[in-house]
Amino acid sequence: MPAARLVRWAAVTASVASVALPVCVAGSPVGRHGDAPRPVFLVRPLGHHSLGEAEGNYAPLSMLVAPTVGLLANATAAEGVPPAVAEGARYVERSHVLRLLSGRWKYLPAGRTASAVTAPEDPTARLQIAESRAWLAAGRVPGRSPGQRAAAERALLAMRGLLRPNGAVAAGWSQGWMYSWPRDASFVSAAFAHTGHDAEAYRILRHSAATQRADGTWEARTKLDGSGPPDARKGQLDANGWVPWATWQWYRTAPVPTRGARLTGLYPMIRKAADRAAASLGADGLPPASPDYWEITTTTTNIGTAAPLLAGLNAAADLARELNRPEDAARWSRAAGRLSAGISKRFAPLGYQRTVDGQHGRDSAVAFMAPPFNTAPADLPRALDSTYAALLLPSGGLTPGNDPTAPWGEYAWTPSTAFFALAWAGTGQPAKAGRVLDWVLSKRNALGELPEKVNRAGLPSSVAPLAWTGSIVVLSLVALDGRPLPTPPSTP
């Protein structure tokens, strides 16, 4: 998006409670896909869930619809909780059943797509509560305090509610977020893997395999039914790193008797992804310019693409070794070596700034150079510290970056902030990680859900729950529990 247009809308976004609130076109029900008309937008969302280059319709302020702040879910369906319904409400502990201000219960009965309001202690609702608690108990709830464990439980339930039966993961349950991003899905798969929810983690990976394009890449996002992208935005090459990385994380935690056979089923996806990543590297060892998690195109290579691809190539090489595919392993290890050398030569002297031309400032994606993604270079601790300081807002959270051509305003983004909790946990700095994590957890809304953003007043903003933030928080809590998350090994 041109810088002038970004600046024009920055003033508008500062005056509303959140950025880029999606608005349904009249007659277009939430969640409708296929032939449904496109949504229109108040402003073009900046960053992770931004509007694609092909979409440019805007709705007036009078059409503003607040995003959801909670989630009701059963095994096959979900329903967002709007702010008006959430007022004074609370979830029944460790469940998706909402206790309303009136005392009655609201939940999504099994097999239904619309919620019901019942008397408190309704027996059918109680069965759903018991099932949610049993699912949590069957895995691992990380956290070193009751508050952390409660936050982890809520994040895990939210991710489970956003996971569709076919393995697609909705980023959130508001119009505009109800799509599956390979990046978000990969993080959710890793979080499920490390909390003992193997079936869910593997289901996500199978969906990634099913939606991979013939050239080995992925769409930036797809409809939840897997039928294709909702718009014409450009693909994002970072998925070719995130998906192999998530597969490697799943494999490290999967039951040993069955993981080899299941990995064999995923291996064609890994081969296509890794070969495409390796082929993308130029003479300098770096990938081409590509939209990254900001979903804004850069003119030169960005760290938000290079670092995930390095993690993915190392992960793919190790998976190849596990399946006794030495030629694949050697090919991808060589590519990872070239990419690592290119990052060291071009990004490291700049403190791992956003782009190799040094023209786009700091980027929270510096955290992708740390475990559990990559073995941290010797100079990374200084880069993490300087980037964190540069991106810190008065609210205590981080802006994704300080690129002057992409103004984020005064909104802190919880994923970008949580990156540093994960990075510092992975580099042996638990006190720093804990302080960042405490801030993120303090910004949960009244229902305990993690929001996408925090406004300049320090209040939760935009959609909640957000799957990506939940997964990063869960992984950070696992890493701080005394069991460091594994990192794909790099080989000469």
PyMOL commands that set and color helices and strands:
alter all, ss='L'
color gray80, all
select helices_A, chain A and resi 3-13+61-63+83-86+123-138+146-162+182-194+198-211+239-253+256-280+303-322+326-346+348-350+364-369+380-391+414-426+430-442+467-480
alter helices_A, ss='H'
color red, helices_A
select strands_A, chain A and resi 22-23+40-41+70-73+78-81+90-91+98-99+105-107+116-118+179-180+222-223+412-413+453-454+460-461
alter strands_A, ss='S'
color yellow, strands_A
deselect
rebuild
show_as cartoon
